[in-house]
Amino acid sequence: MPKLIHVIGAGLAGLAAAVQLQRRGAQVVLHDAAPQAGGRCRSYYDPKLGATIDSGNHMVLSGNVATLNYVRAIGAADELAGPAQPEYPFVDLATRARWTVRMSPSRLPWWIFDPNARVPNTGPSDYLALAPLLFAKPGRSLVQTMRCNGPLWDRLLRPLFLAMLNVEPREASAELTGAMLRETLVAGGLACRPLVAKNGLGSAFVDPALRLLQHGGAAIRLESRLKDMVFADTGPGRVSALNFADESIAIDANQAVVLAVPPEIAQTLVPGLRSPNRFAATVNVHFAVEPPFGMAPITGLLNATADWLFASEGRVSVTINAAERLLDTPHEALAKTIWAEVAQAANLPAERMPAWQVVMERRASFAALPDQETLRPGTRTRWNNLMLAGDWTATGLPATIEGAIRSGQKAADTLLNQPMERR
C-alpha cells in the first residue's frame, strides 16, 4: 500500500479522502489552490449581514450513511441538526395552503395511509407511481419512466427531486433518482429526516476535519496550485511528479495521488479524461432577521421563485435550484422578490426588507441529466497510483454531499487496498 499520498483539492471529496487515508495509516499531504479549504461547501464572514454564512444552503438526510460516518469520524456529529421526526412542512404561496408530510419511522410506509400525514389530495395508490424508478434504465429521464404530474408530484416529489438533482426533475436521470429513492424513501422514514449544519458548513464538515488531519501529522498546503502532472513513459503507468506553481514534487514508488478537483480542472491535468460538461446553478438569498418562534428549520415553497426556506438563529435564507434563469437578474431586484415570498411564508412584516445578501453559484453541480451520467469517470485511472474523487465522478448519486464524501472514501480505500508498487 502507498505510504504517502498527495490529495489534490480540499473540498469535501478531498477532505473525506484525506481523513480516510489517515485513519488507515497513510501519511497525507493535502493541497488546495484556494486560501481556504472546503471548496463549494464552506462558510465565510459576510460584512453586509454581519454574520457567517455558507456558500450555499445544503440539506443532508439521515440515510446518508457516508456523510454521517464522516462527521462522526471528525468529531462533528452534533453539528448536524433537524426535526426529531421525518417531517417536511410546505407552503403554497399561490393558495396560502400549508401542510406537513409526516413519514412513518419504519420501513413500511404507513404514513401514506394516513390522510393527516400524506400529501393533501392524494391516496395510497398514488404512491405506486414511484415504483418504476426502482427499475429505471440507464439513459432515461424521469418523464420517460414515471408519471410526472398530479398532487403527489407537485406537492412533494418535484420539490424533493429538484433539491437533490438541481435540474428540472422531469428531464433528470431516472437512474440517479432511483438510486436516491432506494437510499431514502424506500429505506423508511428514519432515513429521510432532513438535517442541516446548525453552525454552518465549516463547523460541520471542514474545520473539524482540518484539525483532525493536523493532529494526525498531515501536511496542509493551501494556496498550492497544481499546474500539471508528469506521467512515467516507461514501465507501469503511474504519476511520477507533481508540478506546483512554486515547487516540483517527485512521486516515488510508495507514493500516490488522489485528484479531487472540479471536472474542468481535472480535464486539464489528466490526458483523455471524459467528464460532465453541463452544469447547473443555484442561488441563495440570506436575510438578517430572526425567524419567528417555532418556525421549522426547513420549509418547502410552492408557486414561488424560491424552492426551500431555511431558518437559523438570526437569519432566514432561501435556495433556488436550477437557477440559470436568474443569474443575470440584478441582486437587489431578486432580493425584493424573494423577501416578499419569505415574509408571506414566515408570517413576517414585508414592509421593510432587512439586510440581505445574494450568493450565486453558476457551476454548483454537474447537470444530473441522462447524457451527463454517461460522462462520469470511475475512481480508477489508467495510472495505478492516481485515483479520482469528486461528486462529478461515478458515485451512482447526483452531485450531493453524500456523493462527494463517498467518492473520497472510495478513492482512499481503492488506493490502500491495492498492492504496493515495486521498483
N, C-alpha and C positions, 0 to 999 in steps of 0.2 A: 504494500500500500504506500502511496506517496507520503513523505514525511512533512513536506512544507507545501502549502497550497496558496497561491495568489487568487484572491477573489476580486474580480474587477466589477465594481458597481456596488454601492452601499444602499440601494433601495431595499424593499422588503425581501425580494428574492435573494439578493446578495447577503443581507443580514442573516436570513434563515440558513443559507448555505454555510456561512462563517460559524454560526452558533452550532450547527450540526457537526461540522468538521472538528471544531474544538472539543465538543463533547465526546467525540470518538477518538481523541488523542492526537489529532494532527495539529501542526503549527500553522497559524493563519496570518497572512498579510492581507488586509482589506484596503482597497484603493477606491477612491471616487474622485471624479473630476470637479465636483462641486465643493464649495467650502463647508458644506454640512451634509450629514447622512440623511437617509430617508427617501430620496428620490421624489416620486409623486405622492408619497404618503408621509407628510411631515407637518410640523407645527412651527409657527413663527409669530413674532410680536407685530401687531398692526397698530401703528401710532394713531391712525384715524379713529379706530374703535377704542384704543387704549386697552387692548386685550390681546391675548394669544389666541390665534385661530389656526385652523387646519387648512392645508392646501385644497382639501375637498372633504365634504361630509361623507363618511363611509359607514356602512352598516354591515356587520357580520352576523351570522346565525349560530345558534348554539350547536348546530350539527356540523359546523366547520371544524372538523377534528384536528387538522394540521394547525390551524390558527390557534385553537385553544391549547394544544400541546406546546406550541411555540411560546405563547405568553406565560405558560406555566414554567417552561424551561428558563426563561429570562427573569422570572420572579415578578411578573406583572399581571397575574391572573385577576387581581382585584381591580385593575384599571378598566375592565370591560363591565358594563352595567346595562340593565334593561329591565323591562317589566318581569314580574315574577312568573307570569304565565305567557304562553304564546298568543299574544293579543295584538291586533292591528286595527287601530281606530282610523276611520276615514271621514272626510268631509267633502260633500259635493257642493261647490260654490255656486253652481247654477240653480240648484233646487233648495239649497241650505239643509239638505238632509245629512244626518250624522248616524253612523253605525259603527260597531266594533265587531270584527271577526275574531271569535274566540275558539282556537283549535284545542281539541282534547289532547292531554299529555300522552296517551297511549298510542301505539302503532295503529290501532283500529280507529278509523275516523268517525267516532261517534258524533262529533260536532256537526257533521253535515246533516244529521237527522234532527237537530235542534234549531227551530226557527229563530231563536234568540242568539244563536252562536254563528250560524252560517250567513252567507251573503244575502241581503234582503232580495226578495222576489226570485229566489232560486229554490229548487227542490233537490232532494238527494240524487235523483237520476242525472241532473245537470253535470255533476262532478265526474261522471263517466267520460266526459269529453276529454279528460286528461289522459285516459288510458293509451291512446295511440302514441303519445310522447314516449312512453316506456319502451316502445319498439321502433322508434324513429330511425329512418335510414339515413346514412351519410348523404350529404349534398342536397337535402330537402329543407325547405323553410317551414315555419310553424303553420302558415296558412295552407301549405300543401299537405299538412299532417293532421291538423285538428281543427275543430270549429273555433273561429276567432271572432265571435260576436255574441251578443246577449248579455244579460246582467252579470253572470259569473265572470265573463271576460272583462267587461267594462269596469266592474267594481272590485275585482281582486286580482285576476290573473295578469291583465295588461299592466297595471301599476307595479306588481311584483317583478314581472319579467323585464319590464323596462329598467327598473333599478339594477337588476342583476346583469343584463345584457348590454345596456347602454346603446341600443339601436331600436328602431321601431320593431316591436316584437313580432308582428306578422311576417316581417322579412328575415327574422333571425334564424340561426341554425336550430333546427328541431333536435338534432343530435346533442348539442350543448345544453339546450333547455331540458331535454330528457335526463341528462346526467345530473343537473341541478335538482330536478324533481325527485330523483331516486334518493338523493342525499338529504333531502329536506322533507317535503310533504309526505312522501312515501314512508320515510323513516319515523313519522309520527310527530306530534306537537312538540315533544321535548327537543327535537332537532330544529325547530322553527322559531324559537324565541329570539327576537331581534336584540342585538347588542351593539352598543356604541362605546367609543373611548371617552369616558366621562371627563377626563382631564386633558384630552387631546391625543392625537395620533402619536406625537413624540413621546409622551409619557407611557403610552401603552405598548408601542412597537419598536421604537428607535432607541431612546436614551437608555433603558434598562439593558438592551442588547449590547450597546457600546460599552457600558460599564462591565458587563459580564465578560466580554471579549478582552477588554483591557486587563481585568483582574486575572484572566487566564493566560496572559502573556502575548496576546495577539498584537501585531503592529497595525495601527490605523493611520492611513495616509490620505488625508483629504487634500483637495486641490492637486491631485495626482492624475493627470490626464494621459491615458494610453493612446499613443499615436499609431502604433502598428505592432503586429506580432511577426516574429520570424519563425518560419516553419522549416524543419530539417529536410534537406533534399536527398539524404541518403538514409538507409536503414528504415526502421518502422516509422510511420508518420507520427510526428509529435511537434509541439511547440518548443522551440529551442531558445527563444529570447523574447522579452517584452521591452519595447522601446517607449519610454515615457518622455514627457516634454523635457525633463531635466536629468534623466538617467536611463541607462540600459541595464536590464537585469537578465542574466543567463538563467535558463531553466534547466536544471540538471536532471539526471535520470530519476531521482527520487523526489522530484517536484512536479507540480501540475497547476492547472489554471481552471477556474470557474468564471465564465464570462456571463455577467448578469447586468447587461446594459440594454437600453432600448433597441428595438429591432433595426432602426435606421442606422444606429451606430455599429451594431453587430455586423451589418452587411458590409461596412467599410473595413472591418477588421478580419472577417472570415471569408476566404475566397469561395465563391459559388454558393453562398448561403441564400436560401429562399426564406422569406418571412412575410407576414401580413403587410399589405401596403395600403390598406384603407383604415382610417381611424375615426373615432367618434369623440365628440366634445362633451364636456359638462360645464355648467355654470352654477356657481354657488353664490348666494347673496346673504350677507350677515347683517344683522341689526342689533345695535347695543341697547337692548331693552330687556327688562326682567319678564320672563314668561309668567302668565297667570298661575296661581297656586293650583296644583293638581293637574296641570297640563301634561299630557303624555309625552315621553321623550321623542317619539317618532309618530307622525301622523301622515297618512296618505291624502293627497289632494286630487280631486277630480274636477274636470272642466276649469282648469286653471293653467296659467303659464308654468308655475312651479309644480313639481311632482311629489316631493316629500318635504315635510316641515319638521325641523329638529329643534328641540327645546333644551337648553342647558342653562346653568347659572349665569345670569347677566346677559344672556344672548338668545335670540332665535335666529335660525338660519333656514334656508331652503336649498334644495338641489334640483336642478333641471337637467335631465338626462337627454341624450341625443340632441344636444343643444346647438348644432351647427347653424341653425336658422337665426340664432340670437347673437352670434359672435361679433357682428358689426353694429349692434344696437348701442347707442350711447348709454353709458353706465347709469347716469342719473335717471334717464327715462325708464330704463329697466328697473332700477331700484324703486321708483314710484309705483310702477305697475305691480311689482312683487309685494310692496308694503301694503297696498290695498288688499291683496289676497291674504296676506298674513294677518292683517288686522281683522278681517272677516272670519278667518278660520280660528283665530285665537281669542276672539272677542276683546280686542284691544281698540282703543280710540284711533281712528285713521287720520285725524286732522293734522297731527304733527308727526312727520316721519323722523325717527331717531337717527343717530349717526349710523352710517351704513358703509358697506364695502362689497364690491363685486369682484369675484375671483373667477377668471375664465381659464379653463384647461382645454386648449384646442386639440390636443392629442392625448386625451385622458385614458383611452384604451383602444386596442385594435377593434375594428368593427366585427362583431360576432355574427358574421354572415356565412352562409354555406361555402361560398368560394374562398373566403379567407381562412376557414378552418383547414382547408387542404394545403395551405401555405405554411402552416405552423411546423417548425422543425422539432425533432426529438431532442432529448437531452444529450445523447452521444453525438460526436462528430467523427469525421474520418481520421482525426488525430487523437491517439489514445490517451493523451494527457490534457485534453481540452473538453470541457463539458459546458453546455449552455443552460442558463436559468432565466426565468422571467415569465410573467403572466402571459406573454405572447407565444411561448413555446407550447408544445403539445401536451398540455396538462389534462385535457379532457373536460376542462371547465372554461367558462368565459374569463375575461380579464378581471378577476376578483382578487381580494386579499388572500383568500384561501388558495387560489391558483398560484399566486406569486410565491407564497410560503411553501406550498407543496413542491413547486419546481426547484426551489433552492435546496430543500431537503433531499430531493431525489438526485440532484446533481452531486451533492456531497456523498450520499450513500453509493452512488454508481462509481465514483472515483475510488472510494475506500474499499469497495468490495472486489475490485479487480486486482490481479497480481501486479506486484511492483515490477517496474522495468529492470532489466539487467543491461549493464554496459557491454 
